[in-house]
Amino acid sequence: MTPTLLYLVTPIVEDPAGFAPTLRAAMRDGTAAAVLLRLPLREERLLINHVKALAPIAQEAGAALVVAVEGRGGAETMAIDLGRVATRGGADGAHARDLAEARFLRERLESDRVVGVGGLKTRHDAMTAGEIGVDYVLFGEPRADGSLPALETVLERAAWWAEIFEPPCVAFAPSLDAVPALARTGAEFVALGEAAFADTAGPADALARARAMLDAADAERARRAAEDGS
C-alpha cells in the first residue's frame, strides 16, 4: 500500500516576491509532494515570470508544481495559453478548472507535463475527465466565490473514484481535522490550502501534523487490509 501524499494549494498569488518566503517556509521539510500554484488573471508574460519565480522553490524541495489561473472563462480561457505559461515558466504541469480547459491542455501539453482538473460537479464530469486523459482529478476545492462543497460529498466522491478508477484522486481538506477521514477514502493525495497557510504555527508545522495524521490513517488501512486477507 503506497502512502497517501500531501498536495499543497496556495492562495491566489498576486506578488510572487512577497509570497516566496511563505512558500519556502511551507516547503522547508519536503512534506508536500505537489504544489498547486494559483495565479490571478493577468497578462501571459507576467504569469510566466510569476511561475519562474516560484516553481524552483517547490521543485528544489522535491515537489511537483502545477499552475492554475483563476477568474477564467469563455473567451478569457483561450486568451491565455495556460499550457504555455506552465512550460515557459518551468512548471511541471497545469491545472484545469473545467473539462473544456482540461481537454485543451491535454491536447496542448506533452505527456511529460501533468494535467489535472477540478471543478467536477458530477460523477459524469469526473468520468469524462478520465476519458480526456488527465493525470489526476481534484474533489472539494474552493469554488470561485470561496465557498466549499460539503465534506460528506467530498468523502463520497473520493471513495467512489479511488475504488474504481486508475488516475490518482486528490481530496481537498477544508481543515486539518478532515485529513484522517479523507485519507481513509483511499485517495492518493490529500490537499491542504488555507488550513495550512493560515495555521498559527505556520504552514510547515501544519503540513507536518497532516503528515502524521496520514501516516496513522495509512497504517490503520494497512492493518485492516492484512486482517481482511488473513
C-alpha positions in Angstrom: 0.0 0.0 0.0 1.5 3.3 -1.1 1.4 6.2 1.4 -1.1 9.0 0.9 0.7 12.1 -0.3 0.2 15.8 0.6 -0.8 18.3 -2.1 -0.4 22.0 -1.1 -2.8 24.5 -2.7 -1.6 28.1 -2.5 -3.8 31.2 -2.1 -4.0 33.3 -5.3 -0.6 34.8 -5.6 -0.5 38.4 -6.7 3.0 39.2 -5.6 5.5 36.3 -6.1 8.4 38.1 -4.4 6.3 38.7 -1.3 4.9 35.1 -1.3 8.3 33.4 -1.9 9.3 33.3 1.8 6.0 31.8 2.8 6.2 29.1 0.2 9.8 28.4 1.1 8.8 28.0 4.8 6.0 25.7 3.8 8.3 23.5 1.7 11.0 23.5 4.4 10.7 19.9 5.4 9.8 18.5 2.0 6.5 17.2 3.3 4.4 18.2 0.3 4.7 16.0 -2.8 3.0 18.6 -5.1 2.0 22.3 -5.1 -0.8 23.9 -7.0 0.2 27.5 -7.6 -2.9 29.6 -8.1 -2.4 32.8 -10.1 -4.6 35.8 -10.9 -5.9 36.5 -14.4 -3.1 38.7 -15.8 -1.1 39.2 -19.0 0.6 36.0 -20.1 4.2 37.2 -19.9 3.6 38.3 -16.3 2.2 34.9 -15.4 5.2 33.2 -16.9 7.5 35.3 -14.7 5.4 34.5 -11.7 5.9 30.8 -12.3 9.7 31.2 -12.9 10.0 33.0 -9.6 8.2 30.3 -7.5 8.5 26.9 -9.3 12.1 26.3 -8.2 11.2 26.7 -4.5 8.8 23.8 -4.7 10.9 21.7 -7.1 14.1 22.1 -5.0 12.1 20.6 -2.1 11.2 17.6 -4.2 7.6 18.6 -5.1 6.0 18.9 -8.5 4.5 22.3 -9.2 1.3 22.7 -11.3 -0.2 26.1 -12.2 -3.7 27.3 -12.4 -5.1 30.8 -13.4 -8.2 31.9 -11.5 -11.0 34.0 -12.9 -11.0 32.5 -16.3 -14.0 31.6 -18.5 -15.3 31.9 -22.1 -13.0 33.9 -24.4 -10.6 34.6 -21.5 -9.8 30.9 -21.2 -8.3 30.8 -24.7 -6.8 34.3 -24.5 -4.2 33.0 -22.1 -2.5 29.8 -23.1 -2.1 28.1 -19.7 0.0 25.3 -21.3 2.5 27.9 -22.5 2.5 29.6 -19.1 3.4 26.2 -17.5 6.0 25.2 -19.9 7.8 28.5 -20.3 7.6 29.2 -16.6 9.2 25.8 -15.8 6.2 24.2 -14.1 5.6 20.5 -14.1 2.1 20.9 -15.4 -1.1 22.8 -15.4 -4.4 22.5 -13.5 -7.7 23.0 -15.4 -10.8 24.5 -13.8 -13.3 22.7 -16.1 -13.5 20.0 -18.7 -13.1 22.3 -21.7 -9.8 23.6 -20.3 -8.7 20.1 -19.4 -9.2 18.9 -23.0 -7.4 21.9 -24.3 -4.4 21.3 -22.0 -4.2 17.6 -22.6 -4.0 18.3 -26.4 -1.6 21.1 -25.9 0.9 19.6 -23.4 3.3 16.7 -23.9 2.9 13.6 -21.9 5.7 14.6 -19.6 3.7 17.5 -18.3 1.0 16.9 -15.7 -2.6 17.9 -16.5 -5.0 17.9 -13.6 -8.6 19.1 -13.3 -11.0 20.3 -10.6 -14.5 21.9 -10.8 -16.1 18.5 -11.3 -19.7 18.8 -10.2 -20.9 15.3 -11.0 -19.7 11.8 -11.4 -20.2 12.1 -15.1 -17.9 15.1 -15.2 -15.2 13.1 -13.4 -15.6 10.1 -15.7 -15.3 12.5 -18.7 -12.1 13.9 -17.2 -10.7 10.4 -17.1 -11.6 9.8 -20.7 -9.8 13.0 -21.6 -6.6 11.5 -20.1 -6.0 13.8 -17.2 -3.3 12.8 -14.7 -5.4 13.4 -11.6 -8.8 14.7 -10.6 -9.4 17.1 -7.6 -12.5 17.0 -5.5 -13.6 19.5 -2.9 -11.5 22.6 -3.8 -12.9 26.1 -3.1 -15.4 27.4 -5.5 -14.9 30.7 -7.3 -16.8 32.5 -4.5 -14.6 30.9 -1.9 -17.2 28.5 -0.6 -16.5 24.8 -0.2 -18.6 21.7 -1.0 -19.9 19.7 1.9 -17.2 17.4 3.4 -19.6 14.4 3.1 -19.9 15.0 -0.6 -16.1 15.1 -1.0 -15.7 11.9 1.1 -18.2 10.1 -1.0 -16.8 11.2 -4.3 -13.2 10.5 -3.4 -14.0 7.0 -2.1 -16.0 6.2 -5.3 -13.2 7.4 -7.6 -10.4 5.7 -5.6 -12.1 2.3 -5.6 -12.9 2.2 -9.4 -10.5 4.4 -11.4 -6.8 4.3 -12.1 -5.9 8.0 -12.4 -5.0 9.5 -8.9 -7.5 11.4 -6.9 -6.9 14.5 -4.8 -9.3 15.2 -2.0 -9.3 18.7 -0.6 -9.3 19.1 3.2 -11.2 22.2 4.5 -9.4 21.8 7.8 -6.7 19.6 9.4 -9.4 17.7 11.3 -10.7 16.4 8.0 -7.4 14.9 6.9 -7.8 11.4 8.5 -11.3 10.9 7.1 -10.1 11.9 3.6 -7.1 9.6 3.8 -9.5 6.7 4.7 -11.2 7.1 1.3 -8.2 5.7 -0.4 -7.4 9.0 -2.3 -3.8 9.1 -3.4 -3.4 12.7 -2.3 -5.0 14.9 0.4 -4.8 18.6 -0.4 -4.4 21.5 2.1 -4.9 25.1 1.3 -6.0 27.8 3.7 -5.9 25.3 6.5 -2.1 25.2 6.1 -1.3 28.8 5.3 -3.5 30.3 8.0 -2.3 27.9 10.7 -0.9 29.9 13.7 2.2 27.7 13.9 2.9 28.2 10.2 2.4 26.1 7.1 5.4 23.7 7.6 4.1 22.8 11.1 0.6 22.3 9.7 1.9 20.0 7.0 3.9 18.0 9.5 0.8 17.4 11.6 -1.1 16.5 8.5 1.7 14.0 7.5 1.5 12.4 10.9 -2.3 12.0 10.5 -1.8 10.5 7.1 0.8 8.0 8.4 -1.6 6.9 11.1 -4.5 6.5 8.7 -2.3 4.6 6.2 -1.1 2.3 9.0 -4.7 1.6 10.0 -5.7 0.9 6.4 -2.8 -1.5 6.0 -3.7 -3.3 9.2 -7.3 -3.7 8.1 -6.3 -4.9 4.7 -4.0 -7.5 6.3 -6.8 -8.7 8.6 -9.2 -9.0 5.7 -6.6 -11.0 3.7 -5.9 -13.4 6.5 
